[in-house]
Amino acid sequence: MDPTTPTYDIPPLFLIAEMVSIAPLEASTGTNELDSIYIESPHPRADVIIVDWDDNDPSNPLNWPVTQKWLITLAACYVCFIVGTNSTAIASASVQVTERFSVSDRAFPNDYWLVASWSGGAAFAPLVALPLMEHYGLRLSFLVYYGLFMLSIIPQALSRNFATLIVARVFAGGLGGIVQNSVECVIADTWKDAKAQSLPISLFILVFVASFTAGPIIGAFIASRLYWRWIYYIQLAIYGASFPLLFVTMKETRGHVILSRRARQLSKVTGHIYHARGAVTSISPSALLSQAILRPTRLLCTEAVVFFFTIWSAFALGLVFLSTQSVPQIFSTNYDFSPSQSGYVQGALLIGEIIGFLACLAQNAYSQRSARRNQINPGSPIPEAHLALSIPGSFFGLAGGLCWYAWTSQHPSLPWIMPAIGLGLIGFGIVTVVQAVVMYLTDSYVQYAASAIAAEAFGENLVAAFLPLAAKKMYTNIGFQWASMLLGFAALLLTMAPIVLTWKGQSIRLKSKFMSQAKRD
């Protein structure tokens, strides 16, 4: 498929959804209660009247009051956080779980299947589910998937064998991944441009990453006082109590879905045929699902920027999940920490992530200032400007933090706060790297950004699922110091990706068939 061929893009699996076309048309009806709608008779179907937005239509999500936009955004981010904690909270109680089901970790780290199963489900399910939201609307889909996610907690809490627990967590991960990735659709639908979206996106990235980091802390608190099943009982209570809030707060944000409802009402009242601009009617669900898989795959395999940035971002996010294995090993061996105490140490990562978020706010301001000198897409930030913070974030945060973590973990005589500082540096690097990748792909690929982000998010979840499986053996066989140093060397090598793009980014974008054709409306 040639990138210049007009196609319908899919919503993203981790970040930046494409907004519906809402360009105002020439004439207004001005004759009924729906007088805020512009209509036109398109060629070649003269009998079909196209329904579109008026510039100031209050029903257009882009025209909603800022307070309403933030209410919906914060509610969606809140749900993203509480759902994400289900992925890693059980890690702090893995010893209790393996003892309950008589599962041995000697030959293979079977306890990590508790986390890997969740991430594996989150990698694949959104590929199928998110495109279908274009047909049925975001609000209904969001509530349905969230409700199904709540139900998936019940078999986790009541499981009578290890296999049942793992299967339940695969479904929970798939449903949870859909809910989490839907938050970016909410942001893209309600916030008008890159400048307005920058703060909501930064907040979403923090919440997304922090939810996985906070899971072991929450799980440690519960497991140290109650049995591991109470992690799920308490989560189920929180999810259930949050559902009414979500039901009241969440409104439909997909513009073409709102217009489709108006078109159906007009058709019913007038007897004429009305059709909403931007509505998906000419593509079958099977074709939509095929495109949902094929285009991200093509970008991942043919675009070097997408490929290397996916590896870079996936590595960064994978460190959050890897820490659920390395931290208990290091702190139980060096400091005789219990599994619960090791879970609390994850708080160092969380602190680093919050500091990284604050630094990203300054990065956003720097990126917006670059729009004044953007000659390719005037008025939009230069994509390479988004990488400024990520270079020191990757070098000092990821690579430096891992090397610090490696050196301090080799000396048990040092106080426990020393390796925890290394975790804080890593948390800082994770947030800065993930945000840089999302922002760069968004501003570089524009109308293909959804597919580029889909490829990147798929890679993130796969790495999060399977990279940490090697952690326990790696830290045992080659030692705490060299295991972390090996990861530090990998982070240092991956830091070359943003450096090369900062240096040669514009020429690379011009040579890319996808990026060179990207234009903003």
GUGUTI-28817 format. One record per residue (C-alpha): x negated, y, z; residue in three letters. Coordinates in steps of 0.25 Angstrom, whole numbers, plus 5000, padded with zeros to 4 digits. Each point is the difference from the previous one (the first is absolute). Last residue first. Layout:
X / Y / Z / ALA;
...
end
This chain:
5018 / 5078 / 5033 / ASP;
4987 / 4995 / 5004 / ARG;
4991 / 4994 / 4990 / LYS;
4993 / 4987 / 4999 / ALA;
4995 / 4996 / 4986 / GLN;
4985 / 5001 / 5004 / SER;
5003 / 4992 / 5013 / MET;
5006 / 4988 / 4992 / PHE;
4990 / 4999 / 4989 / LYS;
4988 / 5003 / 5009 / SER;
4989 / 5007 / 4993 / LYS;
5005 / 5014 / 5005 / LEU;
5001 / 4995 / 5014 / ARG;
4986 / 4995 / 5000 / ILE;
4995 / 5013 / 4994 / SER;
5007 / 5007 / 5012 / GLN;
4995 / 4991 / 5011 / GLY;
4985 / 5000 / 4996 / LYS;
4994 / 5005 / 5013 / TRP;
5012 / 5000 / 5010 / THR;
5004 / 4986 / 4993 / LEU;
4986 / 4995 / 5003 / VAL;
4999 / 5004 / 5014 / ILE;
5015 / 4995 / 5002 / PRO;
4995 / 4986 / 4996 / ALA;
4986 / 5000 / 5006 / MET;
5007 / 4999 / 5014 / THR;
5003 / 4985 / 4996 / LEU;
4985 / 4997 / 5002 / LEU;
5000 / 5006 / 5014 / LEU;
5012 / 4992 / 5003 / ALA;
4994 / 4987 / 4996 / ALA;
4987 / 5003 / 5008 / PHE;
5009 / 5003 / 5012 / GLY;
5007 / 4987 / 4998 / LEU;
4987 / 4992 / 5000 / LEU;
4996 / 5009 / 5012 / MET;
5012 / 4995 / 5008 / SER;
4997 / 4985 / 4997 / ALA;
4985 / 5003 / 5003 / TRP;
5002 / 5006 / 5014 / GLN;
5011 / 4990 / 5005 / PHE;
4993 / 4988 / 4996 / GLY;
4998 / 4992 / 4987 / ILE;
5008 / 4988 / 5003 / ASN;
5010 / 5005 / 5011 / THR;
5003 / 5014 / 4994 / TYR;
5002 / 4993 / 4986 / MET;
5008 / 4989 / 5005 / LYS;
5010 / 5009 / 5007 / LYS;
5000 / 5010 / 4989 / ALA;
5002 / 4991 / 4988 / ALA;
5016 / 5000 / 5002 / LEU;
4998 / 5016 / 5001 / PRO;
4999 / 5001 / 4985 / LEU;
5013 / 4992 / 4997 / PHE;
5012 / 5008 / 5003 / ALA;
4995 / 5014 / 5001 / ALA;
4993 / 4997 / 4987 / VAL;
5013 / 4996 / 4993 / LEU;
5007 / 5012 / 5006 / ASN;
4990 / 5010 / 4995 / GLU;
5000 / 4994 / 4986 / GLY;
5015 / 5001 / 4999 / PHE;
4999 / 5014 / 5005 / ALA;
4990 / 5004 / 4989 / GLU;
5008 / 4993 / 4989 / ALA;
5012 / 5007 / 5004 / ALA;
4993 / 5013 / 5002 / ILE;
4996 / 5000 / 4985 / ALA;
5014 / 4996 / 4996 / SER;
5006 / 5011 / 5007 / ALA;
4989 / 5010 / 4995 / ALA;
5003 / 4997 / 4985 / TYR;
5008 / 5013 / 4999 / GLN;
4989 / 5008 / 5007 / VAL;
4988 / 4991 / 4998 / TYR;
4989 / 5009 / 5005 / SER;
5008 / 5008 / 5011 / ASP;
5006 / 4988 / 5006 / THR;
4988 / 4991 / 4999 / LEU;
4992 / 5011 / 5007 / TYR;
5010 / 5002 / 5011 / MET;
5001 / 4985 / 5003 / VAL;
4986 / 4997 / 5000 / VAL;
4996 / 5012 / 5009 / ALA;
5011 / 4997 / 5010 / GLN;
4995 / 4986 / 5001 / VAL;
4985 / 5005 / 5002 / VAL;
5003 / 5010 / 5010 / THR;
5009 / 4991 / 5008 / VAL;
4990 / 4989 / 5001 / ILE;
4988 / 5009 / 5002 / GLY;
5005 / 5005 / 5013 / PHE;
5004 / 4986 / 5005 / GLY;
4986 / 4996 / 4997 / ILE;
4994 / 5011 / 5009 / LEU;
5010 / 4996 / 5011 / GLY;
4995 / 4986 / 4999 / LEU;
4986 / 5004 / 5001 / GLY;
5003 / 5008 / 5013 / ILE;
5006 / 4987 / 5005 / ALA;
4987 / 4993 / 4998 / PRO;
4994 / 5010 / 5010 / MET;
5012 / 5001 / 5010 / ILE;
4997 / 4986 / 5004 / TRP;
4988 / 5004 / 5008 / PRO;
4986 / 4995 / 4994 / LEU;
4994 / 4988 / 5007 / SER;
5008 / 4991 / 4990 / PRO;
4990 / 5005 / 4989 / HIS;
5003 / 4994 / 4986 / GLN;
5014 / 5006 / 5000 / SER;
4993 / 5014 / 5001 / THR;
4993 / 4998 / 4987 / TRP;
5011 / 4994 / 4992 / ALA;
5011 / 5010 / 5004 / TYR;
4990 / 5012 / 4997 / TRP;
4998 / 4993 / 4986 / CYS;
5015 / 4999 / 4998 / LEU;
5002 / 5014 / 5004 / GLY;
4989 / 5005 / 4991 / GLY;
5006 / 4992 / 4988 / ALA;
5014 / 5003 / 5002 / LEU;
5000 / 5014 / 5007 / GLY;
4986 / 5006 / 4996 / PHE;
5000 / 4996 / 4986 / PHE;
5015 / 4997 / 4997 / SER;
5005 / 5013 / 5007 / GLY;
4988 / 5008 / 4995 / PRO;
5004 / 4996 / 4986 / ILE;
5015 / 5000 / 5003 / SER;
5000 / 5015 / 5004 / LEU;
4997 / 5005 / 4986 / ALA;
5008 / 4990 / 4993 / LEU;
5013 / 5007 / 4998 / HIS;
4993 / 5011 / 4992 / ALA;
4997 / 4990 / 4989 / GLU;
5014 / 5000 / 4996 / PRO;
5000 / 5014 / 4997 / ILE;
5013 / 5006 / 5007 / PRO;
5012 / 5003 / 4991 / SER;
5003 / 5014 / 4995 / GLY;
4993 / 4998 / 4987 / PRO;
4999 / 4986 / 4996 / ASN;
4988 / 4999 / 4991 / ILE;
4994 / 5014 / 5004 / GLN;
5000 / 4998 / 5015 / ASN;
4993 / 5012 / 5006 / ARG;
5012 / 5006 / 5008 / ARG;
5004 / 4986 / 5004 / ALA;
4987 / 4998 / 5008 / SER;
5006 / 5008 / 5011 / ARG;
5011 / 4989 / 5002 / GLN;
4988 / 4990 / 5003 / SER;
4994 / 5008 / 5010 / TYR;
5013 / 5002 / 5008 / ALA;
5002 / 4985 / 4999 / ASN;
4986 / 4997 / 5005 / GLN;
5003 / 5009 / 5012 / ALA;
5012 / 4991 / 5003 / LEU;
4992 / 4988 / 4998 / CYS;
4991 / 5004 / 5012 / ALA;
5012 / 4999 / 5009 / LEU;
5003 / 4986 / 4994 / PHE;
4986 / 4995 / 5002 / GLY;
5001 / 5005 / 5015 / ILE;
5013 / 4991 / 5001 / ILE;
4993 / 4988 / 4993 / GLU;
4988 / 5001 / 5010 / GLY;
5009 / 5000 / 5012 / ILE;
5007 / 4988 / 4994 / LEU;
4987 / 4992 / 4998 / LEU;
4996 / 5003 / 5015 / ALA;
5014 / 4995 / 5004 / GLY;
4996 / 4986 / 4994 / GLN;
4993 / 4999 / 5013 / VAL;
5013 / 4997 / 5007 / TYR;
5001 / 4987 / 4993 / GLY;
4987 / 4996 / 5005 / SER;
5006 / 5002 / 5014 / GLN;
5012 / 4991 / 4997 / SER;
4991 / 4989 / 4994 / PRO;
4992 / 5001 / 5013 / SER;
4987 / 5007 / 5000 / PHE;
4987 / 4993 / 5005 / ASP;
4991 / 5012 / 4996 / TYR;
4991 / 4994 / 4989 / ASN;
5008 / 4987 / 4996 / THR;
5014 / 5005 / 5002 / SER;
4997 / 5014 / 4994 / PHE;
4993 / 4994 / 4988 / ILE;
5010 / 4989 / 4996 / GLN;
5012 / 5007 / 5004 / PRO;
4995 / 5012 / 4991 / VAL;
4996 / 4992 / 4988 / SER;
5014 / 4993 / 4998 / GLN;
5010 / 5012 / 5001 / THR;
4989 / 5008 / 4994 / SER;
5001 / 4993 / 4987 / LEU;
5015 / 5005 / 4999 / PHE;
4995 / 5015 / 5001 / VAL;
4988 / 4997 / 4991 / LEU;
5009 / 4996 / 4989 / GLY;
5005 / 5014 / 4999 / LEU;
4986 / 5005 / 4996 / ALA;
4997 / 4988 / 4991 / PHE;
5014 / 5001 / 4993 / ALA;
4997 / 5015 / 4998 / SER;
4986 / 4997 / 4993 / TRP;
5004 / 4988 / 4992 / ILE;
5012 / 5008 / 4995 / THR;
4992 / 5012 / 4997 / PHE;
4990 / 4991 / 4992 / PHE;
5012 / 4994 / 4991 / PHE;
5008 / 5012 / 4999 / VAL;
4988 / 5008 / 4995 / VAL;
4995 / 4989 / 4991 / ALA;
5013 / 5000 / 4993 / GLU;
5002 / 4987 / 4991 / THR;
5003 / 4989 / 5011 / CYS;
5007 / 5008 / 5011 / LEU;
5007 / 5009 / 4989 / LEU;
5005 / 4987 / 4993 / ARG;
5005 / 4993 / 5013 / THR;
5007 / 5013 / 5004 / PRO;
5007 / 5000 / 4986 / ARG;
5003 / 4985 / 5000 / LEU;
5007 / 4998 / 5014 / ILE;
5010 / 5011 / 5001 / ALA;
5002 / 4999 / 4985 / GLN;
5005 / 4986 / 5001 / SER;
5009 / 5004 / 5011 / LEU;
5006 / 5011 / 4992 / LEU;
5002 / 4990 / 4988 / ALA;
5007 / 4990 / 5009 / SER;
5008 / 5011 / 5006 / PRO;
5005 / 5004 / 4986 / SER;
4996 / 5014 / 4994 / ILE;
5010 / 5009 / 4994 / SER;
5008 / 5004 / 5012 / THR;
4989 / 5007 / 5009 / VAL;
5006 / 5014 / 5004 / ALA;
4991 / 5011 / 4997 / GLY;
5011 / 5009 / 4994 / ARG;
5013 / 4995 / 5005 / ALA;
5011 / 4996 / 4990 / HIS;
5014 / 5005 / 4998 / TYR;
5010 / 4993 / 4991 / ILE;
5013 / 5008 / 4999 / HIS;
5013 / 4996 / 5008 / GLY;
4999 / 5013 / 5008 / THR;
5002 / 4995 / 5014 / VAL;
4994 / 4986 / 4999 / LYS;
4988 / 5005 / 4991 / SER;
4997 / 5012 / 5009 / LEU;
5000 / 4990 / 5012 / GLN;
4991 / 4991 / 4993 / ARG;
4990 / 5011 / 4996 / ALA;
5000 / 5005 / 5014 / ARG;
4996 / 4987 / 5005 / ARG;
4990 / 4999 / 4990 / SER;
4994 / 5014 / 5004 / LEU;
4998 / 4995 / 5014 / ILE;
4993 / 4987 / 4994 / VAL;
4992 / 5009 / 4991 / HIS;
4994 / 5008 / 5011 / GLY;
4996 / 4989 / 5009 / ARG;
5000 / 5006 / 5014 / THR;
5013 / 4993 / 5006 / GLU;
5001 / 5004 / 5014 / LYS;
4993 / 4994 / 5012 / MET;
5003 / 5007 / 5014 / THR;
5013 / 4993 / 5004 / VAL;
4996 / 4986 / 4996 / PHE;
4986 / 5002 / 5005 / LEU;
5004 / 5004 / 5014 / LEU;
5010 / 4989 / 5000 / PRO;
4989 / 4990 / 4997 / PHE;
4990 / 5005 / 5010 / SER;
5007 / 4993 / 5012 / ALA;
4999 / 4987 / 4992 / GLY;
4985 / 5002 / 4996 / TYR;
4997 / 5003 / 5015 / ILE;
5007 / 4988 / 5005 / ALA;
4994 / 4991 / 4990 / LEU;
4986 / 5005 / 5003 / GLN;
5003 / 4997 / 5015 / ILE;
5004 / 4986 / 4997 / TYR;
4988 / 4998 / 4990 / TYR;
4990 / 5004 / 5010 / ILE;
5007 / 4992 / 5010 / TRP;
4997 / 4987 / 4993 / ARG;
4986 / 5002 / 5005 / TRP;
5003 / 4999 / 5015 / TYR;
5000 / 5012 / 5009 / LEU;
4991 / 5009 / 5007 / ARG;
4987 / 4999 / 4992 / SER;
5007 / 4996 / 4987 / ALA;
5008 / 5013 / 5001 / ILE;
4989 / 5010 / 5001 / PHE;
4991 / 4991 / 4990 / ALA;
5011 / 5000 / 4990 / GLY;
5001 / 5015 / 5000 / ILE;
4985 / 5002 / 4999 / ILE;
4999 / 4989 / 4989 / PRO;
5011 / 5007 / 4992 / GLY;
4994 / 5014 / 5001 / ALA;
4990 / 4998 / 4989 / THR;
5011 / 4994 / 4990 / PHE;
5009 / 5012 / 5003 / SER;
4988 / 5010 / 4999 / ALA;
4998 / 4997 / 4986 / VAL;
5014 / 5002 / 4995 / PHE;
5002 / 5012 / 5010 / VAL;
4987 / 5007 / 4995 / LEU;
5004 / 4998 / 4986 / ILE;
5014 / 5005 / 5002 / PHE;
4995 / 5012 / 5007 / LEU;
4990 / 5003 / 4988 / SER;
5011 / 4998 / 4990 / ILE;
5010 / 5010 / 5008 / PRO;
4989 / 5010 / 5001 / LEU;
4996 / 4999 / 4985 / SER;
5014 / 5000 / 4994 / GLN;
5003 / 5015 / 5000 / ALA;
4987 / 5002 / 4993 / LYS;
5002 / 4989 / 4990 / ALA;
5014 / 5004 / 4996 / ASP;
5014 / 5000 / 5004 / LYS;
5002 / 4992 / 5013 / TRP;
5012 / 4991 / 5001 / THR;
4999 / 4989 / 4990 / ASP;
4985 / 4998 / 5001 / ALA;
5001 / 5000 / 5015 / ILE;
5011 / 4990 / 5000 / VAL;
4993 / 4991 / 4990 / CYS;
4988 / 5000 / 5009 / GLU;
5008 / 4995 / 5011 / VAL;
5005 / 4988 / 4992 / SER;
4986 / 4994 / 5001 / ASN;
5003 / 4997 / 5015 / GLN;
5013 / 4994 / 4998 / VAL;
4995 / 4991 / 4989 / ILE;
4988 / 4996 / 5008 / GLY;
5009 / 4996 / 5012 / GLY;
5009 / 4991 / 4991 / LEU;
4988 / 4993 / 4995 / GLY;
4993 / 5000 / 5013 / GLY;
5012 / 4995 / 5007 / ALA;
5002 / 4989 / 4990 / PHE;
4985 / 4995 / 5001 / VAL;
5002 / 5001 / 5015 / ARG;
5012 / 4991 / 5001 / ALA;
4991 / 4990 / 4992 / VAL;
4989 / 5001 / 5010 / ILE;
5009 / 4998 / 5012 / LEU;
5007 / 4988 / 4994 / THR;
4986 / 4994 / 4997 / ALA;
4996 / 5002 / 5015 / PHE;
5011 / 4993 / 5006 / ASN;
5012 / 5003 / 5008 / ARG;
5003 / 5014 / 4995 / SER;
5009 / 5008 / 5008 / LEU;
4994 / 5014 / 5000 / ALA;
4995 / 4999 / 4986 / GLN;
5013 / 4994 / 4995 / PRO;
5007 / 5012 / 5006 / ILE;
4990 / 5011 / 4994 / ILE;
5005 / 4996 / 4986 / SER;
5014 / 5006 / 5003 / LEU;
4994 / 5014 / 5003 / MET;
4993 / 4999 / 4986 / PHE;
5013 / 4996 / 4994 / LEU;
5006 / 5013 / 5006 / GLY;
4988 / 5008 / 4995 / TYR;
5002 / 4994 / 4986 / TYR;
5015 / 5004 / 5000 / VAL;
4998 / 5014 / 5005 / LEU;
4989 / 5004 / 4991 / PHE;
5007 / 4993 / 4988 / SER;
5013 / 5008 / 5003 / LEU;
4992 / 5013 / 5002 / ARG;
4991 / 4999 / 4988 / LEU;
5010 / 4997 / 4989 / GLY;
5005 / 4988 / 4993 / TYR;
4994 / 5001 / 4987 / HIS;
4987 / 5007 / 5003 / GLU;
4999 / 4991 / 5012 / MET;
4998 / 4988 / 4991 / LEU;
4986 / 5005 / 4997 / PRO;
4996 / 4999 / 5015 / LEU;
5005 / 4986 / 5002 / ALA;
4991 / 4991 / 4990 / VAL;
4986 / 5006 / 5002 / LEU;
5004 / 5004 / 5015 / PRO;
5001 / 4985 / 5003 / ALA;
4985 / 4996 / 4996 / PHE;
4990 / 5008 / 5009 / ALA;
5009 / 5001 / 5012 / ALA;
5002 / 4985 / 5001 / GLY;
4985 / 4998 / 5000 / GLY;
4999 / 5010 / 5011 / SER;
5009 / 4993 / 5009 / TRP;
4994 / 4986 / 4997 / SER;
4986 / 5006 / 5003 / ALA;
5004 / 5005 / 5014 / VAL;
5005 / 4987 / 5006 / LEU;
4991 / 4992 / 4991 / TRP;
4989 / 5007 / 5008 / TYR;
5002 / 4989 / 5011 / ASP;
4996 / 4989 / 4990 / ASN;
4985 / 5005 / 5001 / PRO;
4995 / 4986 / 4994 / PHE;
4992 / 4989 / 5006 / ALA;
5001 / 5004 / 5014 / ARG;
5013 / 5008 / 5000 / ASP;
5009 / 4989 / 5005 / SER;
5015 / 5001 / 5000 / VAL;
5007 / 4994 / 5012 / SER;
5013 / 5007 / 4998 / PHE;
5000 / 5008 / 5013 / ARG;
4985 / 5000 / 5001 / GLU;
4999 / 5007 / 4986 / THR;
5011 / 5010 / 5004 / VAL;
4994 / 5004 / 5013 / GLN;
4986 / 5001 / 4994 / VAL;
5006 / 5009 / 4989 / SER;
5006 / 5010 / 5010 / ALA;
4992 / 5012 / 4995 / SER;
5003 / 4996 / 4986 / ALA;
5015 / 5000 / 5002 / ILE;
5000 / 5015 / 4999 / ALA;
4994 / 5000 / 4986 / THR;
5011 / 4999 / 4989 / SER;
5011 / 5004 / 5009 / ASN;
4994 / 5014 / 5003 / THR;
5002 / 5003 / 4985 / GLY;
5016 / 5000 / 5002 / VAL;
4999 / 5010 / 5012 / ILE;
4991 / 5010 / 4992 / PHE;
5007 / 4999 / 4986 / CYS;
5013 / 5003 / 5008 / VAL;
4994 / 5012 / 5006 / TYR;
4995 / 5005 / 4987 / CYS;
5014 / 4998 / 4994 / ALA;
5006 / 5008 / 5011 / ALA;
4989 / 5011 / 4999 / LEU;
5003 / 5001 / 4985 / THR;
5015 / 5001 / 5002 / ILE;
4999 / 5011 / 5011 / LEU;
4989 / 5007 / 4992 / TRP;
5009 / 5001 / 4987 / LYS;
5012 / 5005 / 5009 / GLN;
4992 / 5010 / 5006 / THR;
4994 / 5005 / 4987 / VAL;
5014 / 5002 / 4995 / PRO;
5004 / 4991 / 4988 / TRP;
4997 / 5005 / 4986 / ASN;
4991 / 4989 / 4996 / LEU;
5010 / 4990 / 5005 / PRO;
5010 / 5006 / 4989 / ASN;
5013 / 5001 / 5007 / SER;
4998 / 5015 / 5003 / PRO;
5000 / 5002 / 4985 / ASP;
4991 / 5013 / 4998 / ASN;
4995 / 4997 / 4986 / ASP;
5012 / 4992 / 4996 / ASP;
4998 / 4986 / 4998 / TRP;
5003 / 4990 / 4989 / ASP;
5012 / 4993 / 4994 / VAL;
4999 / 4995 / 4985 / ILE;
5013 / 4999 / 4993 / ILE;
5001 / 4988 / 4991 / VAL;
5010 / 5001 / 4988 / ASP;
4989 / 5007 / 4991 / ALA;
4991 / 4987 / 5002 / ARG;
4989 / 5003 / 4990 / PRO;
4996 / 5011 / 5005 / HIS;
5003 / 5005 / 5013 / PRO;
5013 / 5008 / 5005 / SER;
4996 / 5009 / 5011 / GLU;
5004 / 5002 / 5015 / ILE;
4995 / 5008 / 5012 / TYR;
5006 / 4997 / 5013 / ILE;
5002 / 5010 / 5011 / SER;
5015 / 5001 / 4995 / ASP;
5003 / 4987 / 5007 / LEU;
5013 / 5006 / 5006 / GLU;
5005 / 5003 / 4986 / ASN;
4997 / 5010 / 4989 / THR;
4986 / 5006 / 5000 / GLY;
4996 / 4990 / 4990 / THR;
4986 / 5005 / 4999 / SER;
4992 / 5003 / 4987 / ALA;
4985 / 4999 / 4997 / GLU;
4994 / 4988 / 5007 / LEU;
4993 / 5000 / 5013 / PRO;
4987 / 4991 / 5001 / ALA;
5003 / 4990 / 5011 / ILE;
4992 / 4988 / 4995 / SER;
4999 / 4989 / 5011 / VAL;
4988 / 5001 / 5009 / MET;
4988 / 4989 / 4998 / GLU;
4997 / 4993 / 5013 / ALA;
4987 / 5004 / 5007 / ILE;
4995 / 4988 / 5011 / LEU;
4999 / 4986 / 5004 / PHE;
5009 / 4991 / 4990 / LEU;
5003 / 5012 / 4990 / PRO;
5014 / 5002 / 4993 / PRO;
5000 / 4995 / 4985 / ILE;
4997 / 5008 / 4988 / ASP;
5010 / 5000 / 4988 / TYR;
4992 / 5001 / 4987 / THR;
4997 / 5010 / 4989 / PRO;
4989 / 4994 / 4992 / THR;
4987 / 5009 / 5002 / THR;
4994 / 4989 / 5009 / PRO;
5000 / 4990 / 4988 / ASP;
5006 / 4987 / 5004 / MET;
end
